[in-house]
């Protein structure tokens, strides 16, 4: 399943024009990177007729992520952040009613599932504020590349997930001067037709006073994936704490 490219093109163009007129560029080049693990708790449902995440055997799972961002002093050209988010889980559950995936009916009874909703983000953003108060605004181009698979009674059916979406992006961070501590929030969101995709995170970071700018970040993240397009029907929510190692130079 692929969304029409005009949606991406119009959203990118409109957001870039609006933000560029208010943006201030970074005064130096900076590279930011990080890698971490998100302990996600699943809820919601998938399929039509749907089955709950509990029925499909989903509980908690550790999902990994990593990113790198480049900030520069060139006016009007946005900064860029690339992030890979691995969201996958293989579970076994018990259906209490029929569950249909890609026109294949399963249940009631035992079912094995393999859900992969991993995605790659390319974030284009401008620094509106850049001191002890930091505000970034931009857009995220998100590409889901994965699959939904169900297996029961020697039957297997698989739905490929191939979705590209533009999301609004915002990040606010408060740096506590001379301490190495900072706190912030970050969000991506889009709603269209009967679909919506969003994620929000709140975090606290600490940068060690050392020759290398290394640090730790802990926070809490929630995500919602509600898609009703062709043969992909999901209303899945994830939430839980995360921890990451971060680096800046």
C-alpha positions, 0 to 999 in steps of 0.5 A: 500500500502506498499513499499518493505522492501529492500528499507528501509534496504539498505538505513538504512545500507548505510547511517549509515556506511557513517555517523558513520565514520565521527561522534562525540558523544555527551559528556552528555546525553540529552533529548529534547522535544517539541510540537506545531501547524503548520498552513498549507496552502494546494495546489496541487491535488489528484486522477486520474483524479485528483482534485485540493485542491481548488476544494476539499475545502482545504484551511488552517488547524492547524496540531499538532506535538510533539517529543522527542529526546535522545542524548548520548555519546556512539560512533557509536550508533546513537542518536534517535528522535521520532516525531508524525505529525498529518496532517488531514483535513475534507472539503467540496468542489465543483468539476468542472470535474470528480475526481476518488478515488480508481476507484470510480468516483465523480463529477461534483458537491458537494463532502466531503473529509476526508484526513488523511496523519498523520505520525510517524518519527523515526530519527537516527542521529549523531552529526557531530558538537556539540558546538555553531555550530550544525550539525546533519546527519542521516536517518528518517524512516517515516510511514504514517498511514491514509486514503483518503476518498470521499463522494458524492450522498450517495456514499463513497470510502476510500483508506487506506494509509500505506507507510513506507519510508527512508528519508535523514535527516539533521539539522543545528543550530547556537547558539548565545552565552550567549543570549538563541537565536538560528536559524536553518534549518532542512530537510527530503527528498527522491526521487524514481521512480516518487515519492518524499517526502520532508519537510523543516523548518527554525526556530528561538528558545529562551531558557529562563534563568530559573531553567528549560530549557524551550523555544519557537520556531517559524518557517516556514515549507514546505512539499511535498507528491508526491506518485503514488503507486497502488491506492494512487495518491497524489501531495500535498504541504503544507506550513505555519508558526508554533510555539512550546514549547520546553524543554531540560534537 
